[in-house]
Amino acid sequence: MTSSYDLIIIGAGALGTFHAYHAAKSGKRVLLLEKDSYPVGATVRNFGQVVPSGLAGRWFEYGRRSMEIYREIQQETDLTVRSNGTIYIASDPDEWTLANELHDRYQQLGYTSELLTKAQCLINYPTLKPDYVVGGIFFPQEMSVEPELMIHRLLGFIQQKYNVDYRPGSVVIDAQSNASGATVTLSNRQQFQAERVLICGGHEVRLLFPDVLAQAGLVVSKLQMLLAEPVAGLRLPGNILTGLTIRRYEAFQECPSYASLTANTPEHLAELKKWGIHILFKQAIDGSIIVGDSHEYAAATQAEDLGYHTQDYINELMLNEAQRIVTFPLTIKKTWAGFYSQTKAEIFEYNVTDSIRIVTGIGGKGMSSGAGYAEESLRQWLS
Ligand SMILES: Cc1cc2nc3c(=O)[nH]c(=O)nc-3n(C[C@H](O)[C@H](O)[C@H](O)COP(=O)(O)OP(=O)(O)OC[C@H]3O[C@@H](n4cnc5c(N)ncnc54)[C@H](O)[C@@H]3O)c2cc1C
């Protein structure tokens, strides 16, 4: 047995790392264990869009709080936070109605949003195709990060400032309760003791408590993503979300006209919707353009059914729709797939014992709401 801690966290994705940040900041001695040499899960494969505007219910509040947390940390270390805002471009009257309804809702909640006419959208985003744009809803306070850099720098920050003991390359194969808390065992048989153990293993459901996770109703989503070459002179500020996103995100589902929108899906969107495609753009710091994404689903216990490949057919569908929206060329230099777990219950939280807890299944909202959610999750568990 080596050292002993107040809290051991398993998994250094966004959820595990933000839990480690909050716990260590409140004075806990934290050990953070990651199985890979550096995180390569959902947390580094995403857009890095921090968009509370798309979230519903308590997740919107966690998203708002997450933005404060990103800003607080950004003042001390460069997490790559850029506050360039989020725009949703409506492409037909139904989507525009929803944008207006969401604007009214956020006015009541005191969350700043601006409705932009077609002309204003085209002035602010001159590379949008005029035929596509009906209007837009803009959230000036929203932000983006570079996912890989963000998590790498956050891990460095919590080690340096809060003495988090971060150990990559540590595959946890067991966690057991005992009289003084819980013991964690690595694949090399090294053991660690803590008062409590938190498991944030992302979509990995087989290594730890597979029986619990098999019963959890978790579904894994596979997302295809594209990275296009920089285009000379192109400046694409912030998060650019489009009509299919309005048709997909939870916040719009809470709007009064959402039911009639789903009843009127235009024919040309049917194949895109079949593959869970909505088109989002984000320009990375080096000028390249991230475009996505699609969604395929399988039970978490059968995630291999989703395949290890990316499908050209899906990439083509995304590219064609993207070129219906923007005028600049998309010359693809990389494609990849990302995976996350999700559940109908919004997140999976489960106390295996008094001292061992699992938190996973945050789905597609972890970069937007994970920082704020982790704060509340710890407050409730440790109180
Ligand atoms: C393509 C894509 C695009 C997305 N875009 C956005 C976006 O723009 N905005 C947004 O808000 N969200 C987005 N998301 C969602 C977001 O990325 C996830 O919600 C979030 O990253 C989940 O974080 P996590 O920590 O739960 O999982 P992960 O990032 O998967 O982290 C889990 C970690 O646990 C480790 N682990 C697992 N088991 C063990 C073990 N036994 N021992 C040690 N370590 C272990 C894994 O190695 C991994 O590093 C996107 C996701 C994808 C895939």
The ligand as an ORCA input file, in Angstrom:
! r2SCAN-3c Opt
* xyz 0 1
  C     -17.166     14.165    -31.174
  C     -17.674     14.806    -29.920
  C     -18.026     16.160    -29.914
  C     -18.469     16.756    -28.748
  N     -18.648     18.115    -28.708
  C     -18.952     18.732    -27.539
  C     -19.029     20.139    -27.448
  O     -18.694     20.866    -28.378
  N     -19.470     20.694    -26.283
  C     -19.812     19.922    -25.204
  O     -20.262     20.453    -24.192
  N     -19.630     18.577    -25.225
  C     -19.215     17.964    -26.357
  N     -19.053     16.608    -26.391
  C     -19.288     15.842    -25.167
  C     -18.085     15.874    -24.221
  O     -16.896     15.671    -24.950
  C     -18.282     14.783    -23.153
  O     -19.505     15.025    -22.480
  C     -17.186     14.791    -22.094
  O     -15.915     14.870    -22.685
  C     -17.289     13.513    -21.246
  O     -16.252     13.542    -20.300
  P     -15.957     12.271    -19.393
  O     -14.887     12.684    -18.440
  O     -17.220     11.709    -18.843
  O     -15.443     11.136    -20.419
  P     -13.988     10.901    -21.143
  O     -13.468     12.145    -21.741
  O     -14.186      9.734    -22.046
  O     -13.042     10.506    -19.959
  C     -13.070      9.272    -19.254
  C     -11.646      8.936    -18.880
  O     -11.652      7.823    -17.983
  C     -10.532      7.045    -18.260
  N     -10.763      5.697    -17.694
  C     -11.807      4.875    -17.967
  N     -11.700      3.742    -17.248
  C     -10.563      3.850    -16.509
  C      -9.904      2.987    -15.578
  N     -10.426      1.801    -15.246
  N      -8.751      3.396    -14.992
  C      -8.239      4.631    -15.303
  N      -8.816      5.476    -16.196
  C      -9.965      5.102    -16.781
  C     -10.462      7.058    -19.795
  O      -9.194      6.684    -20.271
  C     -10.816      8.506    -20.086
  O      -9.682      9.354    -20.211
  C     -18.617     15.984    -27.559
  C     -18.262     14.634    -27.560
  C     -17.778     14.045    -28.724
  C     -17.379     12.599    -28.681
*
